[in-house]
Amino acid sequence: MGRVRVRKYCEIEGREVDQGEIGKGYQLTKEQVIPISDEELRDLPLPTAKAIEIVAFVPLDSVDPLKIGEGYYLAPSGLI
């Protein structure tokens, strides 16, 4: 019933590292990692970040009147 710990260990320096020393990066090759800052990630132009794609409209008479006024939820296609 002991406590399980996760230790972050740098294989290159052979020592344990603090959370503040860990950053994000893109692995270009097995030996080369390009550092990426949080600001760079935030400023990426993601086309779907604030967009909703309307696939189709349905005729009004095909919608149950009891369902109108209830909440609707969006989900990625294929999940429903």
N, C-alpha and C positions, 0 to 999 in steps of 0.2 A: 504493500500500500504506500510506496514511496512516491514522491513528487517527480513528475516527468518534466525535464527541461530541454529546451532547444537552444543549443549554443551555436552561434554564428562564427565560423572559423575560416580564416583566409589561408588558402592552400599555398599561395605565393610567399607570404610573409611568415607562415607557420605560427600564427597567433590568433587568439580569440579577438573579435572586433565588436565594438558597440554599435547600436542601431544608428547613431548619428554619423557613423563612418560609411554606412551603406547607401549607395545611390542606385539609380536606374540606368540602364544602358541597353544598346542594341548590339547583339553579337554578330559582327560582320564576318569574321572567320573564327576558327577554333581558338586562335591566339589573340585576336583583336576585338575589343569591345569599345564602342563609341558611347561616351557618356551622354545622357539626356537629362536635362533639368525639368523640374515640375512646371516651370514657366513655358518651356518649349512644348511640353505635352498639352498644356492648357491652350496654347495658341494654335494648335493644329487645326486646319480647316476641315472639320468632319462634315460631309454633306448630309448625314442623317442625324446630326446632333439635335436639331430643332425642327425636324420635318416629319410630317405624317403623310403617307401615301394613301390616297383614296383609291381603292380598287374598283368599287362599283356602288351604284345606288340601287335601292329596291323600291318598288311601287309602294305608295303609302298604304294601300289597302292590304298589303301582304304583312304589315306589322300589326301585331296584337295590340289593341288600344290599352290593355291593362299593363303592357310593358313600357309604354311611353311614360316618361317621368322617372323611371328607375335609372340607377347608375349604369354606365357602360364602361367596359374595360378594354384597353387596347392590348393586344398580344402579338408577337411575331407570327407570321404565317406558318402553318404547320403544327402549331401548339394546341389549337382548339379543334 
